């Protein structure tokens, strides 16, 4: 079975509180970066950031389960859970790299918009296909986790 798209990051000191635990709000930022890399991996990043189309977050729900700490390497895995007419939903799970225990889950609902009017617009079939297919077995590592 294929692995979902995975993004690795290393927790920086400024992202933590006095106990060196990641601030809850940072998971929104981590999710945004991971989804941006997911969009690049499925071939839509450039089109959704510089073209006729754009994407906007309309809902983001986070559930925290366990802390991440300064200098931990976190794995964010992303999979598509729903594709509608104008919107799609991505599920992100955060874990310490190499571990099964989930630290947090984030559900993000994004809407395709026409950049000129800022109104929602239907997903094209190529958008739909790329989002549905995802980027299985793709890893983006900004943490140096896979380097030896």
N, C-alpha and C positions, 0 to 999 in steps of 0.2 A: 504494500500500500504506500502511496506517495505521502511524503511529509508536506505539511502546509508551508507556505512562504514563511521564512524566518528572518528576523532582523535582530542583530546583537548590538548592544550598547553597554558601555561601562558607566556606572554611577559616579558622577563627579561630586566633590565635596560641597560645592555651592547648591546642589540639589537636595541637600539633607538638612535635618533639624539638628539641635544640639546633641541628640543621642545618635547622630549619624544615620538616621532612618530617612528614607526618601519621603519628601513632602507629598501628600496625597495629590495635590494639584499637578505635580510633575508627570503623573501618568497620562494626563491629557496631552501634554507636550510630547511625551514618548510615543503615544498613539499617533499623533499627527505626523511625526517623523517616519514612523514605521509604515503608515499608510502611504505617505509620499513615496517611499522606496518601493512599496508594493505596486503603486501606480506606474513607477518607472519600469519595474520588472514585467508588467503586463503590457507595456508599450503605450500607455495613455498619459503618462506624466506630462510630457511636453505639450500635447494637445490640450490637456485640461488646465495648463498654466499659462499658455501663450497664444492660444487660438481663439476660435469662435466660442468654444465651450469652456465652462468652468464647473467646479464642484463646490458646494457649500454644505457644511455640517448643519443639520437641523435638529439632531438629537444625539446625545452621548451619555450613556449610562455606565458608571463604573462601580464595581463591587470589589472591595479590598478584602483579602483573606490572610495575608501574612506580609511582614515587612521585607523590604530590600534595603541594603545598607551601603554606605560609602565604599567604593571600589569593587562592589559586586558586578559581575557580568550578568546582564539580564537578556533573556531570549523573549522576543515578542513574536508570537506566531499568529498569522492572519489567515482567515478563511471567509469566504462569502457565504452568508446565510440566507440572503433574499435578494432578488433582482425584480423590481417593479417596473412601471411604465417610465417614471422620471427619477426614481430613487433606487438606492441599493443599500444593503446592510452588511457591514463587515464586523466579524467577531475577532477580537484580539485577546490572546491569553499571554500573561506575563509569568515567566518562571526564572529561577536562577539557572544559568546555563548548565546543561547536563543533568538537571534534576526534573523530576516529574511533578513535584508539588507546585500548585498554581498560587502565585502571589496576588494576582488581580486579574479581573476580566473586564473588558470594555466592549460595549456594543455601540457602534457608530452608524448612524443613518445619514447618508449623504444624498444630495439632490443635484442632478445635472441642471445647469443654468445656461442661458444664452448670455454671454458676456456683454453684449450691446444693450439688452433690455433689462438684464438682471432678473429675468423671469425664468421659472422652471421650464424645461423643455424635454421632450421624450428622448430616452436613450436610443442611440442608433444601434442597429443589429451588431455592428463590430464592437461597440462599447459593451453591449450585453454579453457577447461571446467572450471577450477578454476578461470581464469581471467574473463571469461564471466559471471560466476555466481556471482563473487565478494564476499562480506561479508556483506549481508544485515543485518541491525539491530545490527551490531557489533560496540561497542564503546570502544575505548582505551583512557583512561584519565590520562595524565601526569600532569594535572593542578590542580587536586583535586576538580574539578568542581562538581562532583556528590557526594562528601563526605559531610556528615552532622555532 
